Amino acid sequence: QSLLDADTTLVEYFVTDERTLAFIITRNSFHTVPLNVTRQQLTEELTLFQDFADLDEPHPLELKNLHDWLIVPLQPHLNTTTITIVPHSILHYLPFAALTDGKQYLSDNYALLSLPSASILRYLPDKGKSTTGSLLALGDPTIPGLSPLTHAQKEVETIAQLFKTKALVGEAATESALRSRATQSGIIHLAVHGKYNQINPLFSAIRLLEDTQHDGSLEVHEVYGLDLTSTTNLVVLSACQTKIGELSRGDEVVGLTRAFLYAGTPTIIASLWNVDDAATGLLMKQFYSHWQGGMNKAEALQQAQKDLRETYPHPYFWAAFSLTGDAGNRDLRRVR
């Protein structure tokens, strides 16, 4: 409890076949709330939503049902501006920001972030106070057999301009370039394809251009071997399904997000489903603009999602990305 900010509520879910429990923790309180929803009900509603059958309905019924089950019973205890969610089971794949009462989304009222477990809080120091590295932005590598990410080059070049640096795109977006520069970078932004290996999640990968030293697939087990502890404040995986992973027996999602946390990055922004790259480019530009403007990382993502809804109302376009780890400080100049 002492590790929580005064304006943060931590909600940890536990899903079973019969019901779900929510543990609600603040600096000064602890509550347990039983929820009348089963694992099967949660799975069915989430699966229906992820069919994306009607992109003209900005408040899908499935997300309202999930809001009624998972949020409404907790509302008497949600009295802070930020909610940290520790998901369990199928809830690892739920876009909490898009849960809706039919008129407002959860992210209208709260800045949201997630953690793989509450215990990880002690290992997530805010490195903004010591980070002096620059932005490393790679996008749209020229990979035979993969469709071009039409808007990815513009995305990383626009973001690079905000930081007065140059993005690596096309043939320059190699795995060696990422490996050699990552340890000197305060922010790593990758607008590339992701590859999910369902049989062995440790071989899921970020797809970059191969070179003489590396094959172009930076796999999960390789990310675990990186050392980003002293420099990297944020990793953004602006790619296809980069947050998806396989649930282990300990309920940890074995995926890129978990790997970058282990490598020493306090904050990761990643996607839950195949994203629209035009909408993603706009979202990321707004995110960095709001962060530079003085918001912390969770607040900046919250506001960027609100901005994007004006052009792309359906959650498919704006709710795929979530922030895992530390919300961070409000002074981006420290990590530029």
C-alpha positions in Angstrom: 0.0 0.0 0.0 2.8 2.4 0.8 4.0 2.2 -2.8 0.8 3.6 -4.2 0.4 7.3 -5.0 -2.2 9.1 -3.0 -4.3 9.6 -6.2 -4.1 6.0 -7.3 -6.4 3.1 -6.6 -5.2 -0.5 -7.4 -7.8 -3.0 -8.5 -6.7 -6.6 -8.7 -9.1 -9.2 -10.2 -9.3 -12.9 -9.6 -11.4 -14.9 -12.1 -12.9 -18.4 -11.4 -15.3 -20.7 -13.0 -18.0 -19.7 -10.5 -17.5 -16.0 -9.9 -14.9 -13.2 -9.9 -13.3 -11.3 -7.0 -12.0 -7.7 -7.0 -9.5 -6.5 -4.4 -9.4 -2.7 -4.1 -6.4 -1.1 -2.5 -5.4 2.5 -1.8 -2.8 3.9 0.5 -5.3 3.9 3.3 -7.9 1.2 2.6 -8.5 -2.3 1.4 -11.8 -3.8 0.2 -12.8 -7.1 -1.3 -15.8 -7.1 -3.6 -17.4 -10.3 -5.0 -18.6 -10.0 -8.6 -21.4 -12.0 -10.1 -19.7 -13.0 -13.3 -18.0 -16.2 -14.4 -14.9 -16.9 -16.5 -17.2 -18.2 -19.3 -19.3 -15.1 -19.3 -16.3 -12.9 -19.5 -14.8 -14.9 -22.3 -18.0 -14.9 -24.3 -18.5 -11.1 -24.1 -14.9 -10.3 -24.9 -14.9 -12.7 -27.9 -18.0 -11.1 -29.2 -16.5 -7.6 -28.9 -13.3 -8.6 -30.6 -15.3 -9.8 -33.7 -15.7 -6.0 -34.4 -18.9 -6.7 -36.1 -20.3 -3.2 -36.0 -17.8 -0.4 -36.2 -20.6 2.2 -36.4 -21.6 1.6 -32.7 -19.2 3.4 -30.4 -20.6 1.9 -27.3 -20.9 -1.9 -28.0 -23.3 -3.9 -25.8 -20.5 -6.3 -24.9 -18.4 -3.5 -23.3 -21.4 -2.3 -21.4 -22.1 -5.7 -20.0 -18.4 -6.0 -19.0 -18.6 -2.6 -17.4 -21.7 -3.6 -15.4 -20.0 -6.7 -14.1 -16.5 -5.5 -13.5 -16.8 -1.7 -12.7 -20.2 -0.8 -11.4 -19.9 -2.8 -8.1 -16.6 -1.1 -7.4 -17.6 2.5 -8.0 -18.2 3.4 -4.3 -14.4 2.7 -3.8 -13.1 4.4 -7.0 -12.4 7.9 -5.7 -9.0 8.7 -7.2 -8.0 10.1 -10.6 -5.9 7.0 -11.6 -6.7 3.3 -11.5 -4.0 0.7 -11.7 -5.5 -2.7 -12.9 -3.9 -6.1 -12.2 -5.9 -8.3 -14.6 -6.3 -12.1 -14.3 -7.1 -14.8 -16.8 -9.1 -13.6 -19.8 -9.0 -10.0 -18.4 -5.4 -9.7 -19.7 -7.0 -9.2 -23.1 -9.7 -6.7 -22.1 -9.4 -3.0 -23.1 -10.5 -1.5 -19.8 -10.3 2.0 -21.2 -13.3 1.2 -23.5 -15.6 -0.2 -20.8 -18.7 1.9 -21.0 -22.0 2.7 -19.2 -23.5 3.5 -22.6 -22.6 7.2 -22.5 -19.2 7.5 -21.0 -16.1 5.3 -21.1 -14.1 4.3 -18.0 -11.2 6.3 -19.5 -13.3 9.5 -19.5 -13.0 9.6 -15.7 -9.8 7.8 -14.9 -6.2 7.6 -16.2 -5.6 3.8 -16.5 -2.6 1.6 -16.3 -2.0 -2.1 -15.7 0.5 -4.3 -13.9 1.2 -8.0 -14.3 1.2 -8.2 -10.5 0.9 -5.8 -7.6 4.3 -6.9 -6.3 6.1 -5.5 -9.3 5.4 -1.9 -8.0 8.6 -2.0 -6.0 10.7 -2.8 -9.1 9.3 0.2 -11.2 11.3 3.2 -10.1 10.6 6.4 -12.0 13.7 6.8 -14.0 12.8 10.2 -15.3 15.0 11.8 -12.7 18.1 10.2 -14.1 17.4 9.4 -17.8 19.2 11.6 -20.4 18.9 9.4 -23.4 17.3 10.3 -26.7 14.4 8.9 -28.7 15.0 5.9 -30.9 12.2 5.5 -33.5 12.1 2.7 -36.0 9.3 2.2 -38.5 8.1 0.3 -41.5 11.1 -1.9 -42.2 11.2 -3.2 -45.8 10.6 -7.0 -45.2 9.8 -9.3 -48.1 6.5 -11.1 -47.7 5.0 -8.6 -45.2 2.6 -5.9 -46.2 3.9 -2.3 -45.8 2.6 -0.4 -42.8 1.4 2.5 -44.9 1.4 5.2 -42.2 4.2 3.9 -40.0 7.0 5.9 -41.7 5.0 9.1 -41.3 4.3 8.1 -37.7 7.9 7.7 -36.6 9.1 10.7 -38.6 6.5 12.9 -37.0 7.4 11.7 -33.5 11.2 12.1 -34.3 10.5 15.7 -35.2 9.0 16.4 -31.8 12.3 15.2 -30.3 14.6 16.9 -32.9 16.0 13.6 -34.1 15.8 11.3 -37.1 13.8 8.1 -37.4 15.1 4.9 -38.9 12.8 3.7 -41.6 12.7 1.2 -44.5 16.1 -0.4 -45.0 17.6 1.5 -42.0 15.2 -0.2 -39.5 17.4 -3.2 -38.8 17.6 -5.4 -35.8 21.2 -4.4 -35.3 20.2 -0.7 -35.3 17.8 -1.4 -32.5 20.2 -3.5 -30.4 23.1 -1.1 -30.7 21.1 2.1 -29.9 18.5 0.8 -27.4 20.8 1.0 -24.4 21.5 4.7 -25.1 17.8 5.6 -25.6 15.4 7.1 -23.1 12.4 6.3 -25.4 12.2 3.4 -27.9 9.3 3.7 -30.3 8.7 0.8 -32.8 6.1 1.1 -35.5 6.6 -2.4 -37.0 4.9 -5.7 -37.4 4.6 -8.1 -34.5 4.5 -11.8 -34.8 2.7 -14.0 -32.2 3.9 -17.6 -31.8 0.9 -19.4 -30.2 2.9 -22.7 -29.8 5.8 -21.1 -28.0 5.2 -17.5 -26.9 8.9 -17.0 -26.1 9.4 -17.0 -29.8 6.9 -14.3 -30.5 8.8 -11.4 -32.1 9.1 -7.8 -33.3 9.8 -7.9 -37.0 12.7 -5.7 -38.2 15.0 -5.9 -41.2 17.6 -8.6 -41.1 21.2 -7.7 -41.5 24.6 -9.4 -41.4 24.5 -10.0 -37.7 20.8 -10.7 -36.9 17.8 -12.4 -38.6 15.4 -9.4 -38.1 13.1 -11.2 -35.6 13.7 -9.8 -32.1 12.1 -12.6 -30.1 10.7 -12.4 -26.6 13.4 -14.6 -25.1 16.0 -12.2 -26.7 14.3 -9.2 -25.1 14.8 -10.8 -21.7 18.5 -10.6 -22.4 18.6 -6.9 -23.1 19.7 -4.5 -20.3 17.6 -1.3 -20.4 17.8 -0.6 -16.7 20.0 2.5 -16.7 18.5 4.4 -19.6 15.1 3.5 -21.1 12.0 5.2 -19.6 9.4 4.1 -22.1 9.0 1.5 -24.9 6.1 1.9 -27.3 5.3 -1.1 -29.4 3.2 0.4 -32.2 2.7 -2.9 -34.0 0.2 -5.7 -34.5 -0.9 -7.5 -31.3 2.3 -6.7 -29.4 0.7 -7.2 -26.0 -0.8 -10.6 -26.7 0.9 -13.5 -25.0 0.2 -16.9 -23.6 -1.0 -17.2 -20.1 1.4 -19.2 -18.0 0.4 -21.3 -15.0 1.3 -18.4 -12.8 -1.1 -16.2 -14.9 1.7 -14.0 -16.2 1.4 -13.2 -19.9 4.5 -14.4 -21.5 4.9 -11.8 -24.2 6.8 -8.7 -25.3 5.4 -6.4 -22.6 6.5 -8.7 -19.8 9.9 -9.1 -21.4 10.6 -5.4 -21.7 9.6 -4.9 -18.0 12.1 -7.6 -17.1 14.8 -5.9 -19.3 14.4 -2.8 -17.1 11.9 -0.6 -18.8 9.4 0.9 -16.3 6.6 1.6 -18.9 5.4 -0.1 -22.0 2.6 0.9 -24.3 1.4 -2.0 -26.5 -1.6 -3.2 -28.5 -4.2 -5.9 -27.8 -5.3 -6.5 -31.3 -4.3 -5.8 -35.0 -4.4 -2.1 -35.1 -5.3 0.4 -37.8 -2.1 2.1 -38.6 -3.6 5.4 -39.7 -5.5 5.8 -36.4 -2.4 4.6 -34.5 -0.2 7.4 -36.1 -2.6 10.0 -34.9 -2.9 8.5 -31.4 0.9 8.4 -31.0 1.4 11.9 -32.2 -1.2 13.1 -29.6 0.3 11.0 -26.9 3.8 12.5 -27.2 2.4 16.0 -27.6 0.4 15.7 -24.3 3.4 14.1 -22.5 5.6 17.0 -23.7 2.9 19.4 -22.6 3.2 18.3 -18.9 1.0 15.3 -18.4 2.4 12.0 -17.1 2.4 9.0 -19.4 -1.0 7.6 -18.2 -2.7 11.0 -18.5 -1.2 11.6 -21.9 -2.5 8.3 -23.3 -5.9 9.0 -21.7 -6.1 12.3 -23.4 -4.8 11.0 -26.7 -7.5 8.4 -26.8 -10.1 11.1 -26.1 -8.7 13.1 -29.0 -8.8 10.2 -31.4 -12.4 9.4 -30.6 -13.4 12.6 -32.4 -12.2 11.1 -35.7 -12.5 7.4 -34.9 -15.4 6.8 -32.4 -15.3 3.0 -32.2 -13.0 1.5 -29.6 -11.4 -0.7 -32.3 -9.5 2.3 -33.4 -8.5 4.0 -30.2 -8.7 1.4 -27.3 -6.2 -1.2 -28.6 -3.3 0.4 -26.7 -2.8 0.2 -23.0 0.0 1.3 -20.7 1.7 -1.2 -18.5 4.0 -0.3 -15.6 4.7 3.2 -14.2 2.7 6.3 -15.1 5.9 8.3 -14.8 6.7 11.9 -14.0 5.3 14.9 -15.7 8.6 16.3 -17.0 9.4 14.8 -20.4 12.4 17.1 -20.7 14.2 14.7 -18.4 14.1 11.9 -20.9 14.8 13.8 -24.1 
